[in-house]
Amino acid sequence: MTHAAMSPQEVMNHHAKSFSWAARFLSPAARRDAALLYAFARTADDYADEDSLGTWQERLQCLQQLRSDVLQAHTSPAPTLAQQAGRMLQGHGVPGAVIECFMDSLLADTAQRSLQTEQELLRFAYGVAGTVGQMMRPLLGAPAQAEGYAIALGVAMQLTNIARDVVEDAARGRCYIPAQWGVSPQTLAAPQTPAQRNEAFAAIQRLLRLADDFYVYAQTGFHAIPRHNRRAIRIALALYQAIGHKIAQRGVDRFWQGRVSLGSAEKSSLLARTLLTPQIHRPRARRDVWRSDLSHLCTVPGFPAGLQQ
């Protein structure tokens, strides 16, 4: 079944194996809007990544059409998925610059790339996922002051995705672990010796530690999410962070044996632990990632540079 033949909720249930578990705990309106946002974002991401959807030029044209549709959402009496998402996001007051940044980041990601610096990594993670956090924030009923926490959670989830997709990304000619960390894309994709495996896995562990800093920082903002939606985001964070922890626990010898995911028993256990933890849990962040890691993004269109966390 193609995305076009599926409802937004079916797209989320089929593809978002972790988030769909968490989304059950959203209010009905937030769950409906989140499913629409996910279906739109997933469609755009697939055109950026999936060779099976056409030639590079064909997929680029589809992405450009999605960009046009989502930003010109009120031009059709029979709206496309992107136009439906655009109307919903506009109704929630999401700035067009945020949506543009998301789409432009995916358009840039259709080409082969190898990131050089940690700043480039965080700029990419913001563009393709921090922006999604910004779009989700009003859907949850959280105030504008919570935007930095929403961005941090999106960035954290993207860093986890990068960590578990190193080999798959390499096959597409992409390396998101920055060269300044001292490991080559070739070593990351297929380390040939024990020393190379250790070197590559050390970079992946560094990426996961960076993700954990963003997860912890995002948790400090949970209090800003209305109670009726807070539990769902707590569960989503716990599930995504657990994927990173499982990567680290499997160790260097098993990383290249296959993509890591959580089984149903693991998800159920995490779900139970999260539900038994008090709703308001405000851990102390190890560092202020908003200022120490993201401050250089103040010139990126859509980034809320003036926000005081």
TIDREN-988242 format. One record per residue (C-alpha): residue in three letters; residue number from 1; x, y, z. Coordinates in nm, 2 decimals, always signed. Layout:
<atoms>
{resn->Ala	resi->NUM	u->X	v->Y	w->Z}
...
</atoms>
This chain:
<atoms>
{resn->Met	resi->1	u->+0.00	v->+0.00	w->+0.00}
{resn->Thr	resi->2	u->+0.14	v->+0.34	w->-0.10}
{resn->His	resi->3	u->+0.13	v->+0.65	w->+0.12}
{resn->Ala	resi->4	u->-0.13	v->+0.79	w->-0.12}
{resn->Ala	resi->5	u->-0.36	v->+0.50	w->-0.05}
{resn->Met	resi->6	u->-0.32	v->+0.53	w->+0.33}
{resn->Ser	resi->7	u->-0.48	v->+0.77	w->+0.58}
{resn->Pro	resi->8	u->-0.23	v->+0.98	w->+0.79}
{resn->Gln	resi->9	u->-0.30	v->+0.76	w->+1.09}
{resn->Glu	resi->10	u->-0.22	v->+0.44	w->+0.88}
{resn->Val	resi->11	u->+0.10	v->+0.60	w->+0.76}
{resn->Met	resi->12	u->+0.21	v->+0.67	w->+1.12}
{resn->Asn	resi->13	u->+0.11	v->+0.33	w->+1.24}
{resn->His	resi->14	u->+0.29	v->+0.16	w->+0.96}
{resn->His	resi->15	u->+0.62	v->+0.36	w->+0.97}
{resn->Ala	resi->16	u->+0.65	v->+0.52	w->+1.31}
{resn->Lys	resi->17	u->+0.70	v->+0.20	w->+1.51}
{resn->Ser	resi->18	u->+0.81	v->+0.40	w->+1.82}
{resn->Phe	resi->19	u->+0.61	v->+0.72	w->+1.80}
{resn->Ser	resi->20	u->+0.29	v->+0.55	w->+1.72}
{resn->Trp	resi->21	u->+0.31	v->+0.38	w->+2.06}
{resn->Ala	resi->22	u->+0.35	v->+0.72	w->+2.23}
{resn->Ala	resi->23	u->+0.08	v->+0.89	w->+2.01}
{resn->Arg	resi->24	u->-0.19	v->+0.67	w->+2.17}
{resn->Phe	resi->25	u->-0.16	v->+0.89	w->+2.47}
{resn->Leu	resi->26	u->-0.22	v->+1.22	w->+2.29}
{resn->Ser	resi->27	u->-0.56	v->+1.39	w->+2.31}
{resn->Pro	resi->28	u->-0.78	v->+1.31	w->+2.00}
{resn->Ala	resi->29	u->-0.72	v->+1.65	w->+1.83}
{resn->Ala	resi->30	u->-0.34	v->+1.63	w->+1.89}
{resn->Arg	resi->31	u->-0.32	v->+1.27	w->+1.77}
{resn->Arg	resi->32	u->-0.51	v->+1.36	w->+1.45}
{resn->Asp	resi->33	u->-0.28	v->+1.66	w->+1.38}
{resn->Ala	resi->34	u->+0.03	v->+1.47	w->+1.47}
{resn->Ala	resi->35	u->-0.06	v->+1.19	w->+1.23}
{resn->Leu	resi->36	u->-0.11	v->+1.44	w->+0.95}
{resn->Leu	resi->37	u->+0.22	v->+1.61	w->+1.03}
{resn->Tyr	resi->38	u->+0.40	v->+1.27	w->+1.04}
{resn->Ala	resi->39	u->+0.25	v->+1.15	w->+0.71}
{resn->Phe	resi->40	u->+0.35	v->+1.47	w->+0.54}
{resn->Ala	resi->41	u->+0.71	v->+1.47	w->+0.69}
{resn->Arg	resi->42	u->+0.75	v->+1.09	w->+0.61}
{resn->Thr	resi->43	u->+0.64	v->+1.14	w->+0.25}
{resn->Ala	resi->44	u->+0.90	v->+1.42	w->+0.21}
{resn->Asp	resi->45	u->+1.17	v->+1.22	w->+0.38}
{resn->Asp	resi->46	u->+1.11	v->+0.92	w->+0.16}
{resn->Tyr	resi->47	u->+1.14	v->+1.13	w->-0.15}
{resn->Ala	resi->48	u->+1.48	v->+1.25	w->-0.02}
{resn->Asp	resi->49	u->+1.60	v->+0.90	w->+0.07}
{resn->Glu	resi->50	u->+1.43	v->+0.62	w->-0.13}
{resn->Asp	resi->51	u->+1.58	v->+0.54	w->-0.47}
{resn->Ser	resi->52	u->+1.28	v->+0.31	w->-0.53}
{resn->Leu	resi->53	u->+1.06	v->+0.61	w->-0.57}
{resn->Gly	resi->54	u->+1.22	v->+0.73	w->-0.89}
{resn->Thr	resi->55	u->+1.53	v->+0.88	w->-1.03}
{resn->Trp	resi->56	u->+1.71	v->+1.16	w->-0.84}
{resn->Gln	resi->57	u->+1.56	v->+1.42	w->-1.07}
{resn->Glu	resi->58	u->+1.21	v->+1.28	w->-1.03}
{resn->Arg	resi->59	u->+1.23	v->+1.27	w->-0.65}
{resn->Leu	resi->60	u->+1.37	v->+1.62	w->-0.65}
{resn->Gln	resi->61	u->+1.07	v->+1.74	w->-0.85}
{resn->Cys	resi->62	u->+0.83	v->+1.56	w->-0.61}
{resn->Leu	resi->63	u->+1.00	v->+1.73	w->-0.31}
{resn->Gln	resi->64	u->+0.98	v->+2.07	w->-0.48}
{resn->Gln	resi->65	u->+0.61	v->+2.01	w->-0.55}
{resn->Leu	resi->66	u->+0.56	v->+1.92	w->-0.18}
{resn->Arg	resi->67	u->+0.73	v->+2.23	w->-0.08}
{resn->Ser	resi->68	u->+0.51	v->+2.44	w->-0.30}
{resn->Asp	resi->69	u->+0.19	v->+2.26	w->-0.18}
{resn->Val	resi->70	u->+0.27	v->+2.29	w->+0.19}
{resn->Leu	resi->71	u->+0.35	v->+2.66	w->+0.16}
{resn->Gln	resi->72	u->+0.06	v->+2.75	w->-0.06}
{resn->Ala	resi->73	u->-0.19	v->+2.54	w->+0.13}
{resn->His	resi->74	u->-0.51	v->+2.74	w->+0.04}
{resn->Thr	resi->75	u->-0.49	v->+2.74	w->-0.33}
{resn->Ser	resi->76	u->-0.69	v->+2.42	w->-0.40}
{resn->Pro	resi->77	u->-1.04	v->+2.31	w->-0.33}
{resn->Ala	resi->78	u->-0.92	v->+1.95	w->-0.32}
{resn->Pro	resi->79	u->-0.61	v->+1.97	w->-0.11}
{resn->Thr	resi->80	u->-0.32	v->+1.73	w->-0.14}
{resn->Leu	resi->81	u->-0.17	v->+1.58	w->+0.17}
{resn->Ala	resi->82	u->+0.09	v->+1.85	w->+0.18}
{resn->Gln	resi->83	u->-0.17	v->+2.12	w->+0.15}
{resn->Gln	resi->84	u->-0.38	v->+1.96	w->+0.43}
{resn->Ala	resi->85	u->-0.07	v->+1.97	w->+0.65}
{resn->Gly	resi->86	u->+0.01	v->+2.33	w->+0.55}
{resn->Arg	resi->87	u->-0.34	v->+2.44	w->+0.64}
{resn->Met	resi->88	u->-0.32	v->+2.26	w->+0.97}
{resn->Leu	resi->89	u->+0.02	v->+2.41	w->+1.05}
{resn->Gln	resi->90	u->-0.09	v->+2.76	w->+0.95}
{resn->Gly	resi->91	u->-0.39	v->+2.72	w->+1.17}
{resn->His	resi->92	u->-0.16	v->+2.65	w->+1.46}
{resn->Gly	resi->93	u->+0.05	v->+2.96	w->+1.38}
{resn->Val	resi->94	u->+0.36	v->+2.77	w->+1.26}
{resn->Pro	resi->95	u->+0.58	v->+3.03	w->+1.08}
{resn->Gly	resi->96	u->+0.63	v->+2.96	w->+0.71}
{resn->Ala	resi->97	u->+1.01	v->+3.00	w->+0.76}
{resn->Val	resi->98	u->+1.01	v->+2.69	w->+0.98}
{resn->Ile	resi->99	u->+0.83	v->+2.48	w->+0.72}
{resn->Glu	resi->100	u->+1.06	v->+2.62	w->+0.45}
{resn->Cys	resi->101	u->+1.37	v->+2.53	w->+0.65}
{resn->Phe	resi->102	u->+1.24	v->+2.17	w->+0.69}
{resn->Met	resi->103	u->+1.18	v->+2.13	w->+0.32}
{resn->Asp	resi->104	u->+1.50	v->+2.30	w->+0.21}
{resn->Ser	resi->105	u->+1.70	v->+2.08	w->+0.44}
{resn->Leu	resi->106	u->+1.55	v->+1.77	w->+0.28}
{resn->Leu	resi->107	u->+1.61	v->+1.91	w->-0.07}
{resn->Ala	resi->108	u->+1.98	v->+1.96	w->+0.02}
{resn->Asp	resi->109	u->+1.99	v->+1.61	w->+0.16}
{resn->Thr	resi->110	u->+1.90	v->+1.44	w->-0.17}
{resn->Ala	resi->111	u->+2.26	v->+1.47	w->-0.28}
{resn->Gln	resi->112	u->+2.56	v->+1.28	w->-0.15}
{resn->Arg	resi->113	u->+2.72	v->+1.45	w->+0.14}
{resn->Ser	resi->114	u->+2.99	v->+1.42	w->+0.41}
{resn->Leu	resi->115	u->+2.97	v->+1.66	w->+0.70}
{resn->Gln	resi->116	u->+3.29	v->+1.82	w->+0.82}
{resn->Thr	resi->117	u->+3.21	v->+1.98	w->+1.16}
{resn->Glu	resi->118	u->+2.99	v->+1.93	w->+1.46}
{resn->Gln	resi->119	u->+2.82	v->+2.26	w->+1.38}
{resn->Glu	resi->120	u->+2.72	v->+2.12	w->+1.04}
{resn->Leu	resi->121	u->+2.58	v->+1.81	w->+1.21}
{resn->Leu	resi->122	u->+2.37	v->+2.01	w->+1.44}
{resn->Arg	resi->123	u->+2.25	v->+2.25	w->+1.16}
{resn->Phe	resi->124	u->+2.14	v->+1.94	w->+0.96}
{resn->Ala	resi->125	u->+1.97	v->+1.79	w->+1.26}
{resn->Tyr	resi->126	u->+1.79	v->+2.11	w->+1.33}
{resn->Gly	resi->127	u->+1.68	v->+2.15	w->+0.97}
{resn->Val	resi->128	u->+1.53	v->+1.80	w->+0.93}
{resn->Ala	resi->129	u->+1.41	v->+1.73	w->+1.28}
{resn->Gly	resi->130	u->+1.44	v->+2.03	w->+1.51}
{resn->Thr	resi->131	u->+1.19	v->+2.20	w->+1.28}
{resn->Val	resi->132	u->+0.95	v->+1.91	w->+1.33}
{resn->Gly	resi->133	u->+0.98	v->+1.98	w->+1.70}
{resn->Gln	resi->134	u->+0.88	v->+2.34	w->+1.64}
{resn->Met	resi->135	u->+0.58	v->+2.22	w->+1.43}
{resn->Met	resi->136	u->+0.47	v->+1.98	w->+1.70}
{resn->Arg	resi->137	u->+0.49	v->+2.22	w->+1.99}
{resn->Pro	resi->138	u->+0.17	v->+2.41	w->+1.92}
{resn->Leu	resi->139	u->-0.01	v->+2.09	w->+1.82}
{resn->Leu	resi->140	u->+0.05	v->+1.98	w->+2.18}
{resn->Gly	resi->141	u->-0.08	v->+2.30	w->+2.33}
{resn->Ala	resi->142	u->+0.26	v->+2.40	w->+2.47}
{resn->Pro	resi->143	u->+0.35	v->+2.77	w->+2.48}
{resn->Ala	resi->144	u->+0.60	v->+2.95	w->+2.26}
{resn->Gln	resi->145	u->+0.85	v->+2.96	w->+2.55}
{resn->Ala	resi->146	u->+0.88	v->+2.58	w->+2.52}
{resn->Glu	resi->147	u->+1.01	v->+2.59	w->+2.16}
{resn->Gly	resi->148	u->+1.37	v->+2.54	w->+2.26}
{resn->Tyr	resi->149	u->+1.29	v->+2.22	w->+2.44}
{resn->Ala	resi->150	u->+1.09	v->+2.10	w->+2.14}
{resn->Ile	resi->151	u->+1.38	v->+2.17	w->+1.91}
{resn->Ala	resi->152	u->+1.62	v->+1.99	w->+2.14}
{resn->Leu	resi->153	u->+1.40	v->+1.68	w->+2.14}
{resn->Gly	resi->154	u->+1.38	v->+1.68	w->+1.76}
{resn->Val	resi->155	u->+1.76	v->+1.71	w->+1.74}
{resn->Ala	resi->156	u->+1.81	v->+1.43	w->+1.99}
{resn->Met	resi->157	u->+1.59	v->+1.20	w->+1.79}
{resn->Gln	resi->158	u->+1.77	v->+1.28	w->+1.47}
{resn->Leu	resi->159	u->+2.11	v->+1.21	w->+1.63}
{resn->Thr	resi->160	u->+1.98	v->+0.87	w->+1.74}
{resn->Asn	resi->161	u->+1.86	v->+0.80	w->+1.39}
{resn->Ile	resi->162	u->+2.20	v->+0.89	w->+1.25}
{resn->Ala	resi->163	u->+2.37	v->+0.66	w->+1.50}
{resn->Arg	resi->164	u->+2.17	v->+0.36	w->+1.40}
{resn->Asp	resi->165	u->+2.17	v->+0.43	w->+1.02}
{resn->Val	resi->166	u->+2.54	v->+0.48	w->+0.97}
{resn->Val	resi->167	u->+2.58	v->+0.18	w->+0.73}
{resn->Glu	resi->168	u->+2.25	v->+0.25	w->+0.55}
{resn->Asp	resi->169	u->+2.34	v->+0.61	w->+0.50}
{resn->Ala	resi->170	u->+2.69	v->+0.52	w->+0.37}
{resn->Ala	resi->171	u->+2.52	v->+0.31	w->+0.10}
{resn->Arg	resi->172	u->+2.35	v->+0.63	w->-0.02}
{resn->Gly	resi->173	u->+2.68	v->+0.82	w->-0.02}
{resn->Arg	resi->174	u->+2.61	v->+1.01	w->+0.30}
{resn->Cys	resi->175	u->+2.81	v->+1.05	w->+0.62}
{resn->Tyr	resi->176	u->+2.67	v->+1.26	w->+0.90}
{resn->Ile	resi->177	u->+2.93	v->+1.19	w->+1.16}
{resn->Pro	resi->178	u->+3.16	v->+1.49	w->+1.13}
{resn->Ala	resi->179	u->+3.51	v->+1.45	w->+0.98}
{resn->Gln	resi->180	u->+3.65	v->+1.66	w->+1.26}
{resn->Trp	resi->181	u->+3.59	v->+1.37	w->+1.49}
{resn->Gly	resi->182	u->+3.87	v->+1.19	w->+1.32}
{resn->Val	resi->183	u->+3.71	v->+0.89	w->+1.15}
{resn->Ser	resi->184	u->+3.66	v->+0.85	w->+0.77}
{resn->Pro	resi->185	u->+3.33	v->+0.76	w->+0.60}
{resn->Gln	resi->186	u->+3.48	v->+0.45	w->+0.47}
{resn->Thr	resi->187	u->+3.58	v->+0.33	w->+0.81}
{resn->Leu	resi->188	u->+3.24	v->+0.40	w->+0.95}
{resn->Ala	resi->189	u->+3.06	v->+0.21	w->+0.67}
{resn->Ala	resi->190	u->+3.28	v->-0.10	w->+0.67}
{resn->Pro	resi->191	u->+3.56	v->-0.12	w->+0.92}
{resn->Gln	resi->192	u->+3.81	v->-0.39	w->+0.82}
{resn->Thr	resi->193	u->+4.02	v->-0.44	w->+1.14}
{resn->Pro	resi->194	u->+3.95	v->-0.44	w->+1.51}
{resn->Ala	resi->195	u->+4.12	v->-0.11	w->+1.54}
{resn->Gln	resi->196	u->+3.90	v->+0.05	w->+1.28}
{resn->Arg	resi->197	u->+3.59	v->-0.10	w->+1.44}
{resn->Asn	resi->198	u->+3.69	v->+0.05	w->+1.77}
{resn->Glu	resi->199	u->+3.76	v->+0.39	w->+1.61}
{resn->Ala	resi->200	u->+3.42	v->+0.39	w->+1.43}
{resn->Phe	resi->201	u->+3.22	v->+0.28	w->+1.73}
{resn->Ala	resi->202	u->+3.39	v->+0.54	w->+1.95}
{resn->Ala	resi->203	u->+3.25	v->+0.80	w->+1.71}
{resn->Ile	resi->204	u->+2.90	v->+0.65	w->+1.72}
{resn->Gln	resi->205	u->+2.92	v->+0.65	w->+2.10}
{resn->Arg	resi->206	u->+3.02	v->+1.02	w->+2.09}
{resn->Leu	resi->207	u->+2.71	v->+1.08	w->+1.88}
{resn->Leu	resi->208	u->+2.49	v->+0.90	w->+2.13}
{resn->Arg	resi->209	u->+2.64	v->+1.10	w->+2.42}
{resn->Leu	resi->210	u->+2.56	v->+1.42	w->+2.24}
{resn->Ala	resi->211	u->+2.20	v->+1.29	w->+2.18}
{resn->Asp	resi->212	u->+2.17	v->+1.21	w->+2.55}
{resn->Asp	resi->213	u->+2.26	v->+1.57	w->+2.64}
{resn->Phe	resi->214	u->+1.98	v->+1.69	w->+2.41}
{resn->Tyr	resi->215	u->+1.73	v->+1.43	w->+2.56}
{resn->Val	resi->216	u->+1.80	v->+1.54	w->+2.91}
{resn->Tyr	resi->217	u->+1.77	v->+1.91	w->+2.82}
{resn->Ala	resi->218	u->+1.44	v->+1.84	w->+2.65}
{resn->Gln	resi->219	u->+1.31	v->+1.67	w->+2.96}
{resn->Thr	resi->220	u->+1.36	v->+1.98	w->+3.16}
{resn->Gly	resi->221	u->+1.08	v->+2.14	w->+2.95}
{resn->Phe	resi->222	u->+0.82	v->+1.87	w->+3.00}
{resn->His	resi->223	u->+0.64	v->+2.08	w->+3.26}
{resn->Ala	resi->224	u->+0.54	v->+2.32	w->+2.97}
{resn->Ile	resi->225	u->+0.34	v->+2.06	w->+2.79}
{resn->Pro	resi->226	u->-0.03	v->+2.03	w->+2.90}
{resn->Arg	resi->227	u->-0.09	v->+1.73	w->+3.12}
{resn->His	resi->228	u->-0.32	v->+1.56	w->+2.86}
{resn->Asn	resi->229	u->-0.04	v->+1.55	w->+2.61}
{resn->Arg	resi->230	u->+0.27	v->+1.54	w->+2.83}
{resn->Arg	resi->231	u->+0.27	v->+1.16	w->+2.88}
{resn->Ala	resi->232	u->+0.28	v->+1.09	w->+2.51}
{resn->Ile	resi->233	u->+0.60	v->+1.30	w->+2.47}
{resn->Arg	resi->234	u->+0.76	v->+1.15	w->+2.77}
{resn->Ile	resi->235	u->+0.70	v->+0.80	w->+2.62}
{resn->Ala	resi->236	u->+0.83	v->+0.91	w->+2.28}
{resn->Leu	resi->237	u->+1.15	v->+1.04	w->+2.44}
{resn->Ala	resi->238	u->+1.20	v->+0.72	w->+2.65}
{resn->Leu	resi->239	u->+1.16	v->+0.50	w->+2.34}
{resn->Tyr	resi->240	u->+1.40	v->+0.69	w->+2.12}
{resn->Gln	resi->241	u->+1.66	v->+0.73	w->+2.39}
{resn->Ala	resi->242	u->+1.64	v->+0.36	w->+2.46}
{resn->Ile	resi->243	u->+1.73	v->+0.29	w->+2.10}
{resn->Gly	resi->244	u->+2.05	v->+0.48	w->+2.15}
{resn->His	resi->245	u->+2.12	v->+0.30	w->+2.47}
{resn->Lys	resi->246	u->+2.07	v->-0.04	w->+2.30}
{resn->Ile	resi->247	u->+2.32	v->+0.05	w->+2.03}
{resn->Ala	resi->248	u->+2.58	v->+0.13	w->+2.30}
{resn->Gln	resi->249	u->+2.50	v->-0.18	w->+2.50}
{resn->Arg	resi->250	u->+2.53	v->-0.41	w->+2.20}
{resn->Gly	resi->251	u->+2.88	v->-0.30	w->+2.16}
{resn->Val	resi->252	u->+3.14	v->-0.27	w->+1.89}
{resn->Asp	resi->253	u->+3.13	v->-0.63	w->+1.76}
{resn->Arg	resi->254	u->+2.75	v->-0.63	w->+1.69}
{resn->Phe	resi->255	u->+2.69	v->-0.28	w->+1.55}
{resn->Trp	resi->256	u->+2.76	v->-0.38	w->+1.19}
{resn->Gln	resi->257	u->+2.53	v->-0.69	w->+1.21}
{resn->Gly	resi->258	u->+2.21	v->-0.50	w->+1.15}
{resn->Arg	resi->259	u->+2.00	v->-0.20	w->+1.23}
{resn->Val	resi->260	u->+1.89	v->-0.17	w->+1.60}
{resn->Ser	resi->261	u->+1.52	v->-0.14	w->+1.70}
{resn->Leu	resi->262	u->+1.32	v->-0.21	w->+2.01}
{resn->Gly	resi->263	u->+1.10	v->-0.52	w->+2.03}
{resn->Ser	resi->264	u->+0.75	v->-0.53	w->+2.17}
{resn->Ala	resi->265	u->+0.86	v->-0.65	w->+2.51}
{resn->Glu	resi->266	u->+1.12	v->-0.37	w->+2.54}
{resn->Lys	resi->267	u->+0.86	v->-0.11	w->+2.44}
{resn->Ser	resi->268	u->+0.61	v->-0.25	w->+2.68}
{resn->Ser	resi->269	u->+0.86	v->-0.24	w->+2.97}
{resn->Leu	resi->270	u->+0.96	v->+0.12	w->+2.89}
{resn->Leu	resi->271	u->+0.60	v->+0.22	w->+2.86}
{resn->Ala	resi->272	u->+0.52	v->+0.07	w->+3.20}
{resn->Arg	resi->273	u->+0.82	v->+0.24	w->+3.37}
{resn->Thr	resi->274	u->+0.73	v->+0.58	w->+3.21}
{resn->Leu	resi->275	u->+0.37	v->+0.56	w->+3.32}
{resn->Leu	resi->276	u->+0.47	v->+0.47	w->+3.67}
{resn->Thr	resi->277	u->+0.71	v->+0.77	w->+3.69}
{resn->Pro	resi->278	u->+0.56	v->+1.10	w->+3.82}
{resn->Gln	resi->279	u->+0.43	v->+1.33	w->+3.54}
{resn->Ile	resi->280	u->+0.66	v->+1.61	w->+3.65}
{resn->His	resi->281	u->+1.02	v->+1.50	w->+3.65}
{resn->Arg	resi->282	u->+1.27	v->+1.78	w->+3.59}
{resn->Pro	resi->283	u->+1.62	v->+1.63	w->+3.57}
{resn->Arg	resi->284	u->+1.92	v->+1.86	w->+3.59}
{resn->Ala	resi->285	u->+2.06	v->+1.90	w->+3.24}
{resn->Arg	resi->286	u->+2.43	v->+1.82	w->+3.21}
{resn->Arg	resi->287	u->+2.48	v->+2.14	w->+3.01}
{resn->Asp	resi->288	u->+2.27	v->+2.41	w->+2.84}
{resn->Val	resi->289	u->+2.27	v->+2.27	w->+2.49}
{resn->Trp	resi->290	u->+2.05	v->+2.56	w->+2.38}
{resn->Arg	resi->291	u->+2.34	v->+2.80	w->+2.43}
{resn->Ser	resi->292	u->+2.64	v->+2.58	w->+2.41}
{resn->Asp	resi->293	u->+2.54	v->+2.37	w->+2.10}
{resn->Leu	resi->294	u->+2.27	v->+2.55	w->+1.91}
{resn->Ser	resi->295	u->+2.36	v->+2.92	w->+1.95}
{resn->His	resi->296	u->+2.54	v->+2.92	w->+1.62}
{resn->Leu	resi->297	u->+2.21	v->+2.85	w->+1.44}
{resn->Cys	resi->298	u->+2.08	v->+3.20	w->+1.51}
{resn->Thr	resi->299	u->+2.11	v->+3.29	w->+1.14}
{resn->Val	resi->300	u->+1.92	v->+2.99	w->+1.01}
{resn->Pro	resi->301	u->+1.58	v->+3.09	w->+0.88}
{resn->Gly	resi->302	u->+1.31	v->+2.96	w->+1.12}
{resn->Phe	resi->303	u->+1.54	v->+2.92	w->+1.42}
{resn->Pro	resi->304	u->+1.40	v->+3.12	w->+1.71}
{resn->Ala	resi->305	u->+1.71	v->+3.31	w->+1.79}
{resn->Gly	resi->306	u->+1.55	v->+3.56	w->+2.03}
{resn->Leu	resi->307	u->+1.39	v->+3.29	w->+2.25}
{resn->Gln	resi->308	u->+1.51	v->+3.30	w->+2.61}
{resn->Gln	resi->309	u->+1.51	v->+2.95	w->+2.76}
</atoms>
